[in-house]
Amino acid sequence: MNKHKRITKKEGLALLKNSDLLGLGEWADGIRKGLHPEKTVTFIVDRNINYTNICINKCTFCAFWRDKEDRDAYVLNKDELYKKIQETIALGGTQILMQGGLHPDFDIEYYIDLLRSIKSRFAINVHGFSPPEICYIADKSDLTIKETLNILKAAGLDSIPGGGAEILSDRVREILSPKKIKSSSWLKVMENAHMLGMRTTATMMFGSVEKPEDIIEHLEAIRNLQDRTGGFTAFIPWTFQPGNTELGSKGQRVKGSKEGTVPDLRTERSEVVEPGLSPHAATAIEYLRVLALSRLYLDNIENIQASWVTQGLKIAGVALRFGANDFGSTMIEENVVAAAGVSYRVSMEDIIRTIKNTGFKAAQRDTYYNILKEF
Amino acid sequence: MLAKTKNKVLSGKRLSKEDAIKLFETDDIFTLGKLASYAARKKNGNKAYFIKNIHINPTNICVNRCKFCAFSRSKGEEGAYEMTIDEIIHKLRAMSYELQPPYSEVHIVGGLHPDWPFEYYLEMISRIKKYFPKICIKAFTATEIDYFSRISGKGIVEILTELKRHGLDTMPGGGAEIFDIGVRNQLCPEKLSGEGWLAVMKAAHKAGIKTNATMLYGHVENYGQRVDHLLRLRELQDKTKGFQAFIPLAYHPKNNEIGGTYSSGIDDLKTIAVSRLVLDNFSHIKAYWIMLGEKLSQVALLFGADDIDGTIIDEKVTHSAGALSSKGLTAGELINMIKKAGKVPVERDSFYRKLKVKSQKRDVNE
């Protein structure tokens, strides 16, 4: 394989299926060094604000959604929202990541009001509404995706998170999230956003029911779109977390677990619920392999994020030598992953220390990867 | 930079102190990992071992106050506990199904209890052996052996011989910490010295008891002190051949007097790899997942480790100091971790003998 040429789908598949991880890591580490020779690893101080957990999609891998009637269903009121933003700014935060369920009663007016009321009060970047939400808003208000994005942008939306991509393969989406938008819609939202000058990220959730071919299909789709638009700032691979989800627990969704203790589903995981689903979460070695391959495959995306939320700080630190150059967000609040039973309580100091102990300089950045503060 | 060391490893030459320090200092973790993998493969092929085991900590009451320890309590202090032998037997039986224990080894370590006589430990061992004759008993660190000698007035050799006669099979490698006296004075001034630890192990090996060896790293020590520790173990192993596995233990900073930080994942991997390369006379390097975390332990299998310990069930000591790992894993989870690392899982007994494949198969499907 020519290491200076773009990796083909076939080559990518071979690297994913049977390559030596240390060799792959070394290669990705070299590419990362070339792209980011300054030996700095960045992170953003932001807060995840989930404005509602009521969702009509009910994806099988998700532990966060509720029905409107559920006793722990919620819609955040404005006072709570403002308080969360104030706290974020007080902690040096520059961005809020605003995502929520697809609420059956909201149309675009709700979102316009939400954005305007934030923007008229706070100087903060609103990184909000992943493609499934954008498509849902468009649908509810009978608008095109482009119109919807234009309106939201005018109301104050700055950039779009890359969530909801899961695996961009409709075969996999049919199992994971049959009601969620198809791959083409996800890509269409991102393409339109990029055309309007909005930057977005891209994610990939793996380790559920996908095959290696699906991962390659995903990377290929992202790379192709980036060739056309250049609008992705970063790629974020992360692993499916089986706790408290329909997909991870024999179809027995554990409702209301947010209020009680999160049950340990470790012992229950051995039941295979969906065809092809491994009873185990993706291991660290699989994570590092996909991460390294992502760095190599996505030669047109500048930043690759390590996922400390799903991997813990030790592996996230190791990931900095397997292709990652960014530590993502400090996640002042993370409701969604915590609901699936994974909860690493991590402070900004922990993140800075991990970056430094791994041999890098640590720096806070903004949404667009401009360095704000070095530590 | 590592070319000279690399040649030494590939030609089977022993590494020097300088080589080892260079390996710790290198930024080239990939070459380090590949060399350690090469060394591991020469010893154990593509195998990675695990064991079904259970931990029993009979008491947390301890006369020592090691500064890195979050487990120990004084007698009468809140949270202090002591188990009767009946309670220990009950716990072991409660874990068993129709008297078929789901483990092949009991790992017993505890505090240095101010009142328990040596006879109590002998009775503990012999009663466990009586109830579970097929289970291997791996018990008491060198620190405890030294303490038994002091409270009973018997010599180390006599203590070891009596324990063995009552059913002790092997000994764990705890209490080694870092041998260097300066580090030891900071960490655990009351504890058995490095020389004392090595002397107990030498006596155990002579008495026909196989043991492990450990090193607690990531607190106040430097690379030179880690290497000195490894070299002293290598020297004793040359003489006795009694060590089975070396287990580097990552320091945990919570609920103790030293504080500080968790070791980085890269440091953990380096320590595993350097240990594999320096300890050329040790058959096994263990990535103890309780202390490294499940995820890092799996990656350690690509950096020279060939053992990830076991199912454990109810670990207490490291969890007192903020371990982020689970308290136990199923055999199925261990097997999956090993297979996904591209290694061949081998369920072993306390002496690294392969257990029957049939029982492994059943457990995977449990």
Interface residues (C-beta under 8 A of the other chain):
Chain A: L21 L22 G23 G25 E26 D29 R266 T267 S270 S278 P279 H280 T283 A284 I285 E286 Y287 L288 Q311 G312 L313 K314 I315 A316 G317 V318 R321 Y344 R353 T354 N357 T358 G359
Chain B: D27 I29 F30 G33 K34 S37 T261 Y262 S263 S264 G265 I266 D267 D268 L269 L292 G293 E294 K295 L296 Q298 V299 L302 L324 S326 T330 G332 E333 N336 M337 K340 A341 G342 E366
